[in-house]
C-alpha cells in the first residue's frame, strides 16, 4: 500500500514539474513550434516553386524549338537566352548549345560571356564541366591570345580529365598554326606520355611532330 502511495506521489511530482516547466516556457515553446511550422511550409513552397519553374523552363525550351522549326529565329533566340540565364543546369546548357548550333549568336564576345556565365552559375558534374571548358577554349582559340588560352585550358591539362588529350592537342595545333614549333612540340610530346587514351591522339601527335622534324 505504501509503495502505491509513494509511486503516486512520484508521478504527481513529475506532472507538477512538467506543468511548471510548460507554464514557465510556454511562450518559447509556441514560438519554437511556430518557427518549425513556418520552416516546413517554406520548404514545401520552395520545392513546389522549383518544380513549377522546371516545368516552365522545359515548356519554354520546347517552344523555342518549335519557333526554330518555323524559322522564327528571333523569338527562338530570345527564349533560349532567357533559359540560359535561368541557371537550370540541364536546360541552360542545352539552350546554349542550341544557340551555337543554329548560329543564332554572331557576336564573339556574347558567346564568350554566355560560356563564362554557364560555367560560373551552374552545378555540372566534372565531365560535363570539362567538356564546356574545352568547347569554350576551342571557340576562343581563333581570337584570344596565348596567355588567355592557357589559363582557359589549365583546369584540363593540370588534371586527369578525359578532355586532357583534347586540350593538349588543341594547344599543340594552336602553336603550330603560329609557327611556334618549340611550344607546339612541347604539347604534342605530352600527349605521347599519356596512358589509356584513344590511339588517334598518338597518331595525330606523332604526325605533327614528324612534320616539324622535316621542316
ABEGO torsion letter per residue (X at the ends): XAAAAAAAAAAAAAAAAAAAAAAAAAAAAAAAAAAAAAAAAAAAAAAAAAAAAAAAAAAAAAAAAAAAAAGBAAAAAAAAAAAAAAGBAAAAAAAAAAAAAAGABABAAAAAAAAAAAAAABBBBAAAAAAAAAAAAAAAAAABBAAAAAAAAAAAAABBBAAAAAAAAAAAAAAAAAGBAAAAAAAAAAAAABBGBBAAAAAAAAAAAAAAAAX
